Amino acid sequence: MAREYYSLPEVAAMLGISRIAVFKRVKKGQLEALRIGRNWAVPAAAVPAPSPAPSFPAAPPMPVVKERESAPAADAEMDSMGWD
């Protein structure tokens, strides 16, 4: 059985926006809602369809970085100092 009304947090979850953003839409008159005491009820017919997620182009592949070979002189110098 379909619901007739939704709360502001439920509408926020359905639309993927914050509860405050839904409340601002109600206050601006962009979203129909009824005041019931301290709570708000949004008619199911007034809930807009969620907008599709934006599609971004695929990121280019990362370049392959080869490891640097250590300089033999530096290794010899480190060995002479007694470092491991």
C-alpha positions as CSV (number, residue, x, y, z in Angstrom):
1,M,0.0,0.0,0.0
2,A,1.4,3.4,-1.0
3,R,1.9,6.1,1.6
4,E,0.0,9.4,1.2
5,Y,2.5,11.6,3.1
6,Y,6.2,11.6,3.9
7,S,8.1,13.5,6.5
8,L,10.8,16.0,5.6
9,P,13.7,13.6,6.5
10,E,12.1,10.9,4.4
11,V,11.8,13.2,1.4
12,A,15.4,14.3,2.0
13,A,16.6,10.7,1.8
14,M,14.5,10.0,-1.3
15,L,16.0,13.1,-3.1
16,G,19.5,12.6,-1.8
17,I,19.6,16.1,-0.2
18,S,19.7,17.4,3.3
19,R,16.7,17.8,5.6
20,I,17.4,21.5,5.8
21,A,17.4,21.8,2.0
22,V,14.0,20.2,1.9
23,F,12.7,22.6,4.6
24,K,14.1,25.6,2.6
25,R,12.2,24.3,-0.5
26,V,9.0,24.1,1.6
27,K,9.5,27.6,3.0
28,K,10.1,29.0,-0.5
29,G,7.0,27.3,-1.8
30,Q,8.9,25.1,-4.2
31,L,7.6,22.0,-2.4
32,E,4.1,21.5,-1.2
33,A,3.8,20.5,2.5
34,L,1.3,20.6,5.3
35,R,2.0,21.7,8.8
36,I,0.8,19.3,11.4
37,G,1.6,20.7,14.8
38,R,5.4,21.0,14.9
39,N,5.9,18.5,12.0
40,W,5.6,18.8,8.2
41,A,4.0,16.3,5.9
42,V,4.7,16.2,2.2
43,P,2.1,14.7,0.0
44,A,3.4,11.7,-2.0
45,A,2.2,13.3,-5.2
46,A,4.3,16.4,-4.5
47,V,7.6,14.5,-4.1
48,P,9.6,15.1,-7.3
49,A,11.5,12.3,-8.9
50,P,15.2,12.3,-7.8
51,S,17.5,13.8,-10.3
52,P,20.0,11.4,-11.9
53,A,23.5,11.6,-10.6
54,P,25.8,13.7,-12.8
55,S,28.0,11.8,-15.2
56,F,31.6,12.8,-15.5
57,P,34.0,11.8,-18.3
58,A,36.3,8.9,-17.4
59,A,39.6,10.0,-16.0
60,P,42.6,9.3,-18.2
61,P,44.8,6.4,-17.1
62,M,47.6,7.3,-14.7
63,P,51.1,7.3,-16.3
64,V,53.4,4.4,-15.3
65,V,56.4,5.7,-13.3
66,K,59.5,3.5,-13.3
67,E,61.6,3.2,-10.2
68,R,64.8,5.1,-10.1
69,E,67.9,3.2,-9.8
70,S,70.1,4.3,-6.9
71,A,73.5,5.8,-7.6
72,P,76.3,3.3,-6.8
73,A,78.4,6.2,-5.4
74,A,75.8,7.0,-2.8
75,D,75.6,3.3,-1.7
76,A,79.4,3.1,-1.4
77,E,79.5,6.3,0.7
78,M,76.8,5.0,3.0
79,D,78.6,1.7,3.6
80,S,81.8,3.6,4.5
81,M,79.9,5.5,7.2
82,G,78.8,2.2,8.8
83,W,75.1,2.7,8.0
84,D,73.0,-0.3,6.9
